[in-house]
Amino acid sequence: SWSKKILGFNKRSRVPGVMITQFVDPLPAGKSTPDFARKPMNVTAQEGKKAVFKAMVSGEPTPTVTWGRNKDKVEDPQTYKIKYDERVREHILEIHNVKPDHADTYKCFVANEYGKAVSTATLTVLTGEIIYEKLFKKHKSDEFSVFVIAVVTRKKQLPPKKEGEIDPKLWELLLSAPKKDYEKICLDFGVTDFRWMLKRLNQMKKEREEEQAKVVENLDNVKQIEVKPNGRAEFGFDMKLLDPNSAIHLYKDGTMVPYGHDENSKPCLKKEGTKYVFTMKDLQPEDAGFYQVDVEDANVLTTDFQVPDVEFTTKIKDVKAVESEDAIFECVLSTPLNRITWSKSDSSLEHGHKYEITVSEDKLTHTLRVKDCGIDDTGAYYAIAGIISSSASLTVEGRTLFVFILKRVLINGIGLSDTVANVGERTELSCKLSSNASEGCWYKNRKLVDGVTIIKDGACHRLIIDCCNKDDAAVYRFEAEGRKSEATLNVEDPPNIDPDALGKFTKPVIIKAGENAEWKMPFSGGAPMTIQWYKDDEELLPGLNVKIDTSDTESQLRLMKCQRKDCGEVKIKIKNEYGTLQAISKLIVLDKPTPPQGPVDIMESAVTSVEFKWKPPKDSGGCPITNYIIERQQVGRNKWSNLGEIPGSNPSYKDSDVDPGRRYCYRIRAKNAEGVSDYLQTEDIAAGVLRYPGAPAAPKVVSAFKDRINLSWCPPCDTGGTKIVGYNLEKNKKGTNYWSLINQNGPIENLCDYAVKDVFEGAAYEFRVSAINLSGAGDPSIPCDTVIARDPMIKPKFTDRKMKTFVVVKSGNTVRLNINFEASPLPEISWLKDGIPVPKHVTITNYDKGSQLLIPTSERSDSGIYTITVKNMVGQESFNIEIRVTDDPRPPGTVELYQNIPGTVTLCWASSPDEKRDDRLHYMVSKRDSFKRTWRTVADNLFNNKFTVVNILPGREYYFRVFAKNDMGMSPPSESPVFGTKKEKAINSNRVNPNTLSIKSLDFEVPPSFIVTLKRRTAPQGYECYMSCAVRGNPTPRVTWYRNNISLNTNTNYHITNVCGVCSLLILRVGPRDNGEYKVAIDNKLGRAESSMSLNVRGNNNF
């Protein structure tokens, strides 16, 4: 027996936009509610023509079909014809002699005893056709008016929609739309499964892009027409034209529409850089139409502007929400619409992670959910349907955060701290007191805790929860002897996946073509959960071929009727407020292979055999090619003979059963475990009669430029017994396996050279040539060397001959170095400081012909040798610049005077504070006596702190100044105390002083020695280098300089001086040959002394 319950509830149809009401539950076996196999589609008809609605229905028992409309009844038999075509099982409503008042929303009702279904479609009536556009212009003086009547040109019309075929307008819209919008555009045209269209659509896109490439260099960011909250409609794109003067045309329903460039124009085109935006103000129903934008004859944008006859039955209302909660806006329309536009300010909102946009089954109620509201979500929101809109505001209030200030009163102890634990984990709260003997109590939300483990270990008290759950989240308090400490335990429940289920999920799913693929993933975690499925990083949404079922503990994905193109990575992402998990699997679809690939190369054409080879299929179908099936047909006969199967490892075949002089044609099929491919058919192959010419030598590249490559070659030695009638020239773009014929219009005749112009700048090519005689084209030559389509290569070189190699900058100032060069192709540019990359605060700006180094505010640490290296495939060039960031030096310290030898005075002074920070800082000594009273420099380039001044005369007062000097300048002087000696009276030679008779003459002779030795130095290449030392000895020692034990005293490349015991050597311009060990040898009759140092030359300027 069967019992039924009479009721009325809505259920989902498999066809979007259809509402089903079921009367009986459960349904009897073999019975079903009515539904649409194909719903009526929207129709646009010219006034006076005929409009036709068609629908296909299903249900058991067979349902009855009736028609209706919103504004009137479908009763007039002269206007409305209702038919049923038994051949194709279509229910038809015809409206004859369409008038403007017939424009309405029509409904198709399908009913049987178990339920009913309803679907709607819109009829749009076009009234007349625009032939002329009158533009009225009035002169500023108002003295006269000028009327311009311009004939409006028409664009080539789209072919009319044929019965059972896709509307051509749909193809045009898909060509201008991003892939993510395909589904909703197809739904507007009643197409629920568009996967089968993708192959043709890709081919059409390729053809459209080839047309656009003739006038447009770059086109992207194409935006379909959209009504903004300010009441204007906008559509546009980013475009860079090959010719800035190219004409841009706007068409509406195939008729050219004039536009202006000011805001008062309708429509108006605004251009900012490469961005083009068309706007229309004061929108009216007659503005609806099919808009297209062309550059010259190439279409760049197609958009459909529909103005439905709709009103807001219920408008959206203001919403208040608390931070992190969801906010919902909802409106109800008078007429069903597949979608409306939701906006915030001037930005449209898309369905995704932040916003959830839903539509009821009857297409009347539209909802926007703003997820996880934040303060920045506050503002005005708009619902736009056609050219009318409704607005409301969202106010997001921040949560009140209660901050507990815990006072730690446990003397010398450690209190509790807040803890976070996951559900099911073990957690512990601990508190350490200052006394081991103290006892305490634990509280949870001000109540004594129970059911947990409490451990006292000396002064440490611990509370342990072995398995946390949501109820354990609370404020815990520990009290001991009137003191207390509190902490909060937060229990989180992030998403979790069982390891066994994860291991099963990650295994690849392998199915055959046409079968369904299924994944299941059980999970656990705190609600609410967000489950998202992805395929090749694109989110999957429920549709005709995508089924997603999600419960609180499991989510299931089913991909229906999979094909080879569906192979790829499948990913599930599980997210809640505590975290995110994801797992990855693979889909492998097995199918029969695609046909073998040509061209078929003839390896041998002898009297008794024919041998040829081919390329394996582009797609093996996911499993190995096991065999190739060969069939043969003799030219002139209809019969195809099966020659058998050959192993799939070697794609070649030798046919030994041929008759000399006959021509044959072959078919080749690939076979794998899933089936047999379609065939590849060869051209006619002659057996043992034709003699083809041999292969010429490889072509030679005469010259190459960015827009053409000039080639030449020599005729082959073997002409095949007949004359050469021409050549075929082929090219191969590096990185591909495809050789394309260059001379598409026929062989290259009577020439052995050719200029190839069909090249892309920067691409690498190989070329080969084959000779053609009366038998046909011979084997191609070996490819020439790879050549790049670019202007002749130039090794990098610097163009500024006056570049500085040494730059001094005051600390705090800006350092700006501009280096100009030329190179082809564009080089790689690198900057180094002392051999390592420059610091982050140094800004490098590179451009085609140069590079700039900028230090906005220099510091002493920026000193060093900066090296720029310009490198391309031809070579590289480097240049070194020493930057010295310094400041005016501070004066030396106190100057002291000593007199060891009469007639001389030795100055000693404390170092300048800047000496340690500046290795080029040195000193200068000036002298003034009481007789001349003018300052005179007595020593410069002193790198030590002592100097002996000679020729000191008795009876005079001497004043000395010591200056510190560097590359920036000279410091204020440090002055010495006054130095003076008394003048001794002359002694009468006739008188003998008895006191002198007993005095013996003193011996002042001493062996040579160094007062200041040589110091190790490092000098940059191209700069001067100064070495000095101080010596003493009596008699005056002889000084000899050596480099690598070779005397330099007679070498004119070195400037050697010896002033009052200060020995100096100056190298005016340091070069690589100056590397080595330098030595000073001093000797007199009493002995010999030596001092040595090493000089390292730094850097290498190849300029």
C-alpha angles and dihedrals in degrees: 000000000000125000124193137195119218112222142130121234134149123247134184122264123215087232113073115239095029121116118204125194115197118208102186131047124219101026117225117253112280093013127110142178118256119268141165121260087188121006125214114274129221113271131207114195135177116244110269094021130102125268121203130196119192132189138175118206139191137195142116118274095033107264127228120242126216132172133219144160137216103241102033145002128275096231112109104105092200091059105029123053117184115197142167121214107207093190095063096017094237128153109215134198114191122192111197127205093010115218131190092255089060089070103110146112110282124203131208115205120200118185144167133162093281100050150317137247131204131198129177134209132180128233116208118192121206112213113207131319129268112239104162135030117206116208115193117203122180123201117240092240091055087224094123142357130227123212118200117194111193125186108231113227121223130228120232104279123241113247113263118261111266124215111274094006133106117271108255088224088065091057091050093050093048091052090060098038130086117249093252091063096052095095098051092044090052091048089057087059094044094253110138101174114044101161093099088057096058097084093054091040091055090051091049091048091053091052092046091050090051089054092047092049089067092066107011126065095190134003126179146130091056109184124197120227114287134176113234126211089254089066096254125122117223137187130161151130145218111257139169114199125215088217114031089206095060113129118248115207129193119205131190115197088342096309121112112246120204115229137187136214101230127082093251092062121097109234102020128192117209119190124193113173105305094343118104119188126180115202133186123195132195092032117210133180090256089063089073114109150109107289125197131180119206131186103209100314098334120099114226103170138021123182135167117222111198123186106193121196095249140140134189108256088183120017125210115269135214114276132203119199138174118240114276092018126107124257122208130204118187134181135178123217131208092225128040114257127181091222144347131205120261116198142178112202103321096329121099117225122231129206108258145094096329102034129039114199117189136174127203120241092256090052091233103101116063122186135193119195117193105204126214095359119220132188090261090060090070112113146075121320125195135205110202121192113178105313098334126083143189124205137196136165132244118213116193116198121202120241119253107245115207109209115197114208105209114207111210105214096163101114112230088349138117117243132207122285130206113269134198120204136174123236111272095019129116116248136181137203116199137185129184122209129203092239129055092209097056119110125205147180132233122223132191114202088343093308128105110262124239136178094043136098117258118190128185115198108176107293092349118093118191134189114199127195109192098196118019122214134174092270091061091067105106147110110283123201132191119202127190127169094339094313124106144184128197134200137169124239112207115195115203128192109202121181114285133191126198109245092228092052090046092052091050092047095052093057111102116258108229118193139155123256112278094025127112123253120213135190128183126191122184114200143168135207145108120313140277096057124187113208120192128177122204135189116198088344093304115116115244117225126191112273143137093296098027120070120183121182117182130180132172092275107024142034125200129195123195123185110197127218096355121203133195092269089061092068113118147087120325118198135183121202119197117191140173134158092281101053150313132261129187136185130193131212135167133236118213117184117195120209142150114287126263116252118285113269127249164236096097109219117211107222097178136009105180133157093262104027146031121206126186140160138206140186125268119255117284089233118033091196093250096294134070123282105249102182146357119225114216125202128179135202126187109228109256095030130089100215121101116205123207109232093186136246130305129196115277094229095078116044096202137092137199117204110199096171099081135124117235113256096014124120123228138192123206136202121206125196128184120223132199136162091282100052148285125307129227114273134267110216122208127216120253112296120200120214116226101331109082120074114197124200122259125256116279121229116275113285117257123229107234096181139337132213134170093262103033144018121211117215137182134184143176127246116260120264091228110059094177092246094293135076123278109251099182148319138257116219120200133186133203121199109224112257095032133085096216122108113199126198113245100193097061093160095061142297121321101253128207093347135105097190135060140180110225109208101167095089135118120232112256095014121125119230142186122204133200133180133208127195123231124211131170090285094053141262119338130213116303120250123252109277119268121243114290111272127191121219100237141106117281113295118254124196110235114266134167114246101197108084093186098061114145119239094194127043125182117199130181113240111266095026125113120263114210121174120183116194118187123199143155126225140150126237098031107273135226111251124206133175125204132186113209089339098310131088115282117261121266095253090063110091118214119194117187128192137168097276104025153358134237130210115201130186105181096197114015126212132190089256087065090069114112146090112301117202124197116197120194111192137175134154091280097056144290140260130200134194130190125213121182112215116195115191108194143136138225105295122246117240123266121259130258116331117222127191129215132179114204097153124036112250093030136077126198120217121206123182140175117256122262112257088240096057094093092051097046120049091188094058113117139162139251126200124207128189135202126178131198091251104054098023093201126113117245129183110240099173139014138174092040112165095182134064101244135069134171117218115205134198093053106168122208118244095037132100117229130203124195134195127193120201130192113222135188138156092288099052146278131309127231110276128263107219127214126221117266113279122203142154130204119248113242118227119248115261120229107245091211093059122073119210108220091209091064096053094077096044116103121214113258123235110231096175114125132172118255119274140163121254091183119017129209117278129217111259139190116202131186117240115262096026132099122264124205124198126181143168137176123235138180137191142131120258091037106266123237112245123215126180121209136188114197087345093305117121116246099187092102096036110111092202089075128061109217124186135173115193119172094329096317107118118196137182121192125195105196096200119013117221136177090266090063093070113113148071118317120200136185118206120193124185142165133166091286098056150300136267134186137197125185141183139177123244118206117195111214128208134004123241113200096184 
